[in-house]
């Protein structure tokens, strides 16, 4: 046993020295780098540099959100969208109520399935209104939401949300002077005003709202094809009119109004269920979907603290999780679940404790790891960390803001040790991508040395 200790410690020390040298070569010009590395089996700290300093994690905050979701909801959890009516007779529904439960995966394809399920139940007409019930959440807002941004990542949250509460403007130029511009989905709620020129490679979208119609003005230029995504300013009308369009495509007549209200229908038609949370988390983490993270956080709040779900209720559950993992309260300040905030703070040590805690829990470990991007293979790491020893071997969550880059996940070393690691960089120019090389150098050395 003594011989093993004498062999192991110098190797670890040599690795630590090399890691420190790499960090020191990058840590300048008001840039702060925080690194934590832990063995997952015995939970021992392998390496630390500014590990207890609370830094902005950007989207690696989703590591914590995902861990809390799996712990309190479970990988098999499914969202339910309840359809009810006041009366159903001779193929006619008198009002149709849609009650959402925060499903972030309710996309247009699911609306087609729901409409088809209505059709096979004999529904051919809807009289009255379609009433959308968003009462499961407190509001459309979340902490960190940018006030004026039309970008899809900044979409409003609603308990019944379609297509991430976002739409696409698709502009195609065939090279012969023929320019076509469309909105997808072609809901009557969205009125496209195209000012796009048949040259260039950038499109900008602006929105205005008047008389219940959302006017979408697209400007810029397109030489071949460009798809630009934007969020809708009215989740109720967007969801309802998109569903109306699908219904009409399948021959279900509806010409009434779309309203926001309580699901008062006393006759349940059926319940649509989402895919399992474990699969939703793969979309969340591999592609860093901010909308999904914030929807899940409000869901956690509703499940643990009662309806309506809110960001504040979800954040309280996240803080309790960190406390249970032994993290000091001065190592974090949490405002939302996606990392889309200049105010979020969490230490590399704290995120490492989340990873170690998840790895120790057989109920959620497999689902959590499967949700992470695989180095050089998929998601946000598809074209990163392709060096020998890292490609396919690192599974991690990325994070990027204007002055932040971060990486948090797992690596199996050359000696077959499974390690949890978190690397955060805060400071001028940190989010430009130049620090990706540093992250790769650190992980290569960790792979070889430990």
C-alpha positions, -999 to +999 in steps of 0.1 A: +000+000+000+029+024+008+044+018-026+011+027-043+009+060-024+045+068-034+037+062-070+004+079-072+012+112-054+041+123-076+020+116-107-009+137-094+015+164-083+032+165-117-002+167-134-012+195-110+019+215-119+013+212-156-024+223-152-014+253-132+012+263-158-015+261-186-039+282-165-012+308-157-004+313-194-040+323-200-050+341-168-042+377-176-059+409-187-085+408-159-095+372-168-104+348-140-102+311-145-117+286-121-111+249-123-123+220-102-116+183-108-129+154-086-127+116-086-163+104-087-157+072-069-142+085-037-153+121-042-117+134-036-105+166-050-079+160-077-071+196-087-084+231-078-077+266-090-101+294-078-124+265-073-145+281-046-149+315-063-184+321-075-182+328-113-208+333-140-214+297-154-234+307-185-252+276-198-233+252-175-261+263-151-281+237-170-260+210-152-277+220-120-311+224-135-309+189-151-297+173-119-325+188-099-351+179-125-341+142-126-339+141-088-374+155-082-393+146-114-375+115-126-364+105-160-397+088-168-417+120-160-441+130-188-459+163-193-496+162-199-517+185-221-554+180-212-581+185-238-617+190-226-650+204-238-684+215-225-703+191-248-696+166-276-725+156-298-727+143-334-691+151-342-692+187-328-673+200-297-688+230-279-656+249-270-623+231-268-601+237-237-563+231-238-547+230-204-509+231-204-485+217-178-453+234-190-443+209-217-413+224-235-414+197-262-449+205-277-440+211-313-460+213-345-457+176-352-474+169-319-502+193-328-508+172-359-510+141-337-534+157-313-556+169-342-556+134-357-566+120-323-596+143-323-604+132-359-604+095-351-626+102-321-652+115-345-646+153-341-653+172-374-662+206-360-655+229-331-682+255-322-675+284-298-639+291-289-605+274-283-596+284-247-559+280-237-552+276-200-517+287-189-525+289-152-499+262-144-472+289-145-473+323-128-464+344-159-447+345-193-416+360-177-384+346-162-354+362-146-328+371-172-353+375-200-341+403-223-367+430-227-365+437-264-348+407-280-368+388-307-343+360-307-357+325-302-336+318-270-355+347-254-390+334-259-417+339-233-426+310-211-462+296-211-477+265-196-490+257-231-462+265-255-459+255-292-427+253-311-407+268-282-430+299-286-409+306-318-413+307-355-391+308-386-387+331-415-374+311-445-359+330-474-348+312-506-330+327-536-327+303-566-299+324-581-320+335-611-335+365-594-364+346-578-367+353-541-393+336-519-399+344-483-422+324-460-432+321-424-432+287-408-457+278-395-481+297-417-504+307-389-528+336-396-516+353-364-483+360-381-484+386-409-451+387-428-438+420-443-407+411-463-381+437-472-354+412-480-331+418-510-319+390-534-283+394-522-264+391-490-264+366-462-281+381-432-317+386-421-331+407-393-365+403-378-386+430-361-421+426-346-451+448-339-485+440-326-518+455-337-554+443-335-545+408-324-521+403-354-484+401-350-466+419-379-432+404-387-409+426-407-379+408-422-350+429-437-316+421-450-304+401-480-302+364-491-280+349-518-290+313-514-311+303-484-314+316-449-336+305-420-341+330-392-358+321-359-377+346-337-400+344-307-437+353-307-449+382-286-483+365-279-479+328-269-517+323-266-526+335-301-496+319-316-504+285-301-541+287-308-539+299-344-512+273-352-535+246-338-564+261-358-543+259-390-535+222-383-572+214-375-583+229-407-557+210-427-572+178-413-607+188-421-618+198-386-638+230-390-631+258-366-638+295-372-642+308-337-619+328-315-587+319-296-589+329-259-569+328-228-589+314-198-596+286-174-601+251-186-637+249-175-648+220-197-665+193-177-660+165-203-624+153-209-617+145-245-582+130-240-548+137-225-517+141-247-484+130-231-449+142-239-418+120-244-400+112-212-381+139-194-349+119-200-352+125-237-363+161-232-330+167-213-310+154-242-324+182-263-318+206-235-282+198-228-268+187-262-282+218-279-283+242-249-319+251-252-326+280-228-364+279-233-365+242-222-344+249-191-366+277-179-398+257-186-384+228-166-374+250-137-409+264-134-422+228-136-400+219-107-413+248-087-449+238-094-443+201-084-424+209-052-441+241-040-475+241-057-492+257-087-485+282-102-449+272-109-424+301-109-388+307-115-384+317-078-400+284-066-377+264-089-346+283-078-354+276-042-354+239-050-320+243-067-305+260-037-318+232-014-301+207-037-268+225-035-271+227+003-277+189+004-246+184-017-226+203+009-221+235-010-217+267+010-243+294+002-215+320-006-205+299-036-236+306-056-262+332-065-289+317-088-315+337-108-326+313-135-321+278-148-307+283-182-277+305-174-291+333-196-282+360-170-253+383-162-262+378-125-259+340-121-229+329-101-217+294-090-183+281-082-165+254-101-164+234-069-202+236-065-209+224-100-184+195-095-203+186-064-235+184-084-217+161-109-203+139-082-237+137-065-254+127-098-228+101-105-234+086-071-271+082-077-279+051-097-315+063-103-304+093-124-268+088-135-274+071-168-301+096-179-280+126-169-248+115-187-268+105-218-281+141-220-246+156-223-228+165-255-202+140-266-168+154-275-162+156-313-195+138-319-227+157-313-245+187-298-224+218-289-193+196-288-197+182-323-166+200-336-147+205-304-123+183-282-114+160-311-079+153-297-069+116-290-082+107-255-109+133-256-129+125-288-159+105-277-145+102-241-155+136-227-192+142-220-200+177-210-222+208-210-208+240-226-215+275-216-210+308-235-219+344-229-201+375-242-175+374-214-179+338-203-169+304-215-174+273-194-173+235-196-185+210-171-189+172-172-170+139-171-138+124-185-124+089-182-086+092-179-059+070-195-056+051-162-094+045-163-103+070-135-137+086-140-134+123-131-158+152-128-145+185-140-156+221-143-137+248-161-149+284-161-134+315-176-148+350-168-135+383-182-130+404-213-130+383-245-137+350-226-168+342-247-151+347-281-139+311-283-102+317-278-103+299-245-116+267-260-080+258-268-071+262-231-100+240-221-088+213-245-052+216-232-063+212-196-084+181-205-056+165-225-033+169-195-060+156-171-065+126-194-028+117-195-019+126-159-046+112-136 
